[in-house]
Amino acid sequence: MKLATSKDTDRIISIFQEAFIDNPHICFLLGNSRLPEKIAIMTSYVIDISMKRQGLYLSEDGEGVLIAFEAEQLPLSFTEKCAQYWMVLRCFNLRNLFAIARTEKKVKVLRQTQPGDLYVWFYAVSNKGLGGKTARELLHSLFDLAQAKNAAILAETSIERNMVIYKRYGFETYDQQQFESFPVFYMRRPAVQKD
């Protein structure tokens, strides 16, 4: 994998639109109307945040995206919070805004980060990349990055089959929460010592 640049923005938006079109958590946040357009708005915001943290990666074949950075970088700056509010107004399902705020607060409460942990914010593969080497390449590159930093990896998913795949690669489910229309599985892969 390679660090993405601003030149990759359109490709990353396209991958997110394919990967998250039927994701229950994303649909809860954005609603179902104009979903591809709203995913593009959300993705543009995500790209800006993750580039500032040097955590936006594209697979070598250009079919997968991984956003991962140190957990200490999760808190947003004042400017980033302002950008987040603008993004929310433009693309979130405003009729459910209070429910969304309550749900996201509960998700954050169960997120157990430790200093030095790598946090996987987003992991997405295009339709073309599904079932091929793209997903494995991104995971193995993530593991190499974590090993170089002697870091554990944290991830969350609202799709049960993704949780099963994470477990195959050494992740443990340390908590689980069921919301009205989707679950959240909290996953952790312990730090692996260098040989």
C-alpha positions as CSV (number, residue, x, y, z in Angstrom):
1,M,0.0,0.0,0.0
2,K,1.0,3.6,-0.5
3,L,0.1,6.9,1.2
4,A,-2.6,8.5,-0.8
5,T,-2.4,12.0,-2.1
6,S,-5.0,14.6,-3.1
7,K,-4.7,13.3,-6.7
8,D,-6.4,10.1,-5.4
9,T,-9.5,11.8,-4.0
10,D,-11.9,10.9,-6.9
11,R,-10.7,7.2,-6.7
12,I,-11.2,7.1,-2.9
13,I,-14.7,8.6,-3.1
14,S,-15.6,6.0,-5.8
15,I,-14.4,3.2,-3.6
16,F,-16.3,4.5,-0.6
17,Q,-19.4,4.8,-2.7
18,E,-19.2,1.2,-3.7
19,A,-18.1,-0.2,-0.4
20,F,-20.5,1.7,1.9
21,I,-23.7,1.9,-0.2
22,D,-25.4,-0.9,1.9
23,N,-23.4,-0.5,5.2
24,P,-26.1,-0.3,7.9
25,H,-24.1,2.1,10.1
26,I,-23.5,4.5,7.1
27,C,-27.2,4.3,6.1
28,F,-28.2,5.1,9.6
29,L,-26.0,8.2,9.6
30,L,-26.8,9.4,6.1
31,G,-30.2,8.1,5.3
32,N,-31.1,6.4,2.0
33,S,-31.9,9.3,-0.2
34,R,-29.1,10.6,-2.4
35,L,-26.8,8.2,-0.7
36,P,-23.9,8.2,-3.3
37,E,-23.8,12.0,-3.1
38,K,-23.8,12.0,0.7
39,I,-21.1,9.4,0.8
40,A,-19.0,11.6,-1.5
41,I,-19.5,14.6,0.9
42,M,-18.6,12.5,4.0
43,T,-15.6,10.9,2.2
44,S,-14.2,14.3,1.3
45,Y,-14.3,15.3,5.0
46,V,-12.7,11.9,6.0
47,I,-9.9,12.4,3.4
48,D,-9.0,15.9,4.7
49,I,-8.8,14.6,8.3
50,S,-6.8,11.4,7.5
51,M,-4.3,13.2,5.2
52,K,-3.5,15.6,8.0
53,R,-2.7,12.5,10.2
54,Q,-0.7,10.8,7.4
55,G,-3.1,7.9,7.7
56,L,-4.7,7.6,4.3
57,Y,-3.5,4.6,2.3
58,L,-4.4,3.2,-1.1
59,S,-3.7,-0.3,-2.2
60,E,-1.2,-0.9,-5.0
61,D,-3.9,-1.8,-7.4
62,G,-6.0,1.3,-6.5
63,E,-9.0,-0.8,-5.5
64,G,-8.8,-0.5,-1.7
65,V,-8.5,2.2,0.9
66,L,-7.3,2.0,4.5
67,I,-7.4,4.8,7.0
68,A,-5.4,4.1,10.1
69,F,-3.5,6.3,12.4
70,E,-2.4,6.5,16.1
71,A,-5.3,6.6,18.5
72,E,-3.9,9.7,20.1
73,Q,-4.8,11.5,16.9
74,L,-8.5,10.8,17.1
75,P,-9.5,14.0,18.9
76,L,-10.4,16.7,16.4
77,S,-9.1,20.3,16.4
78,F,-11.4,23.2,16.6
79,T,-11.2,23.7,12.8
80,E,-11.8,20.0,12.2
81,K,-14.9,20.1,14.5
82,C,-16.2,23.1,12.5
83,A,-15.7,21.1,9.3
84,Q,-17.4,18.1,10.8
85,Y,-20.5,20.2,11.7
86,W,-20.7,21.5,8.2
87,M,-20.3,17.9,6.8
88,V,-23.1,16.7,9.2
89,L,-25.5,19.5,8.0
90,R,-24.8,18.7,4.4
91,C,-25.1,14.9,4.4
92,F,-26.4,13.4,7.7
93,N,-30.0,12.3,8.2
94,L,-31.0,15.4,10.1
95,R,-34.4,13.9,11.2
96,N,-32.4,11.4,13.2
97,L,-29.7,13.8,14.4
98,F,-30.4,13.3,18.2
99,A,-30.5,9.5,17.8
100,I,-27.2,9.7,15.8
101,A,-25.6,11.8,18.5
102,R,-26.6,9.4,21.2
103,T,-25.5,6.3,19.2
104,E,-22.1,7.8,18.3
105,K,-21.5,8.8,21.9
106,K,-22.2,5.2,23.0
107,V,-19.8,3.9,20.3
108,K,-17.0,6.2,21.5
109,V,-17.5,5.1,25.1
110,L,-16.8,1.5,24.4
111,R,-13.7,2.3,22.2
112,Q,-10.8,1.2,24.4
113,T,-7.7,2.8,23.0
114,Q,-4.3,2.8,24.6
115,P,-1.3,5.1,23.9
116,G,0.4,3.9,20.8
117,D,-2.5,1.9,19.4
118,L,-3.3,2.1,15.7
119,Y,-7.0,2.9,15.0
120,V,-8.6,1.8,11.8
121,W,-11.1,4.5,11.0
122,F,-12.2,3.1,7.6
123,Y,-11.3,0.1,5.5
124,A,-13.0,-0.2,2.1
125,V,-12.5,-2.2,-1.1
126,S,-14.1,-1.6,-4.4
127,N,-16.5,-4.2,-6.0
128,K,-13.7,-5.1,-8.4
129,G,-11.2,-5.7,-5.5
130,L,-13.6,-7.8,-3.5
131,G,-12.5,-11.4,-3.1
132,G,-9.1,-10.7,-4.6
133,K,-5.7,-9.7,-3.2
134,T,-6.6,-6.1,-2.4
135,A,-8.1,-6.7,1.0
136,R,-5.3,-9.0,2.1
137,E,-2.6,-6.6,0.8
138,L,-4.1,-3.8,2.9
139,L,-4.4,-6.0,6.0
140,H,-0.8,-7.3,5.7
141,S,0.5,-3.8,5.2
142,L,-1.4,-2.6,8.2
143,F,0.1,-5.5,10.2
144,D,3.6,-4.5,9.0
145,L,2.9,-0.9,10.1
146,A,1.7,-2.0,13.5
147,Q,4.7,-4.3,14.0
148,A,7.1,-1.5,13.0
149,K,5.5,0.7,15.7
150,N,5.0,-2.2,18.2
151,A,1.3,-1.2,18.3
152,A,-2.0,-3.0,18.8
153,I,-4.7,-2.4,16.2
154,L,-8.2,-1.3,17.0
155,A,-11.1,-1.5,14.5
156,E,-14.9,-1.4,14.6
157,T,-17.3,-2.9,12.2
158,S,-21.1,-3.1,11.9
159,I,-21.0,-6.1,9.5
160,E,-20.8,-9.5,11.1
161,R,-18.9,-11.1,8.2
162,N,-16.2,-8.5,8.5
163,M,-15.9,-9.3,12.2
164,V,-15.4,-13.0,11.3
165,I,-12.7,-12.0,8.8
166,Y,-11.0,-9.8,11.3
167,K,-10.9,-12.8,13.7
168,R,-9.2,-14.9,11.1
169,Y,-6.4,-12.4,11.1
170,G,-5.8,-12.4,14.9
171,F,-8.3,-9.8,16.1
172,E,-10.4,-10.4,19.2
173,T,-13.9,-9.0,19.8
174,Y,-13.5,-7.2,23.1
175,D,-17.0,-5.8,23.1
176,Q,-20.2,-5.7,21.1
177,Q,-23.2,-3.4,21.1
178,Q,-26.6,-3.8,19.4
179,F,-28.3,-0.6,18.1
180,E,-31.7,-0.5,16.6
181,S,-30.7,-1.2,13.0
182,F,-27.1,-2.5,13.3
183,P,-24.5,-4.0,15.7
184,V,-21.1,-2.7,16.4
185,F,-18.2,-5.1,17.0
186,Y,-15.2,-3.7,18.8
187,M,-12.1,-5.5,17.6
188,R,-8.5,-5.5,18.8
189,R,-5.3,-7.2,17.5
190,P,-2.6,-7.2,20.2
191,A,0.9,-5.9,19.3
192,V,3.1,-8.5,17.7
193,Q,6.8,-8.3,18.8
194,K,9.4,-8.1,16.1
195,D,11.5,-11.2,15.5
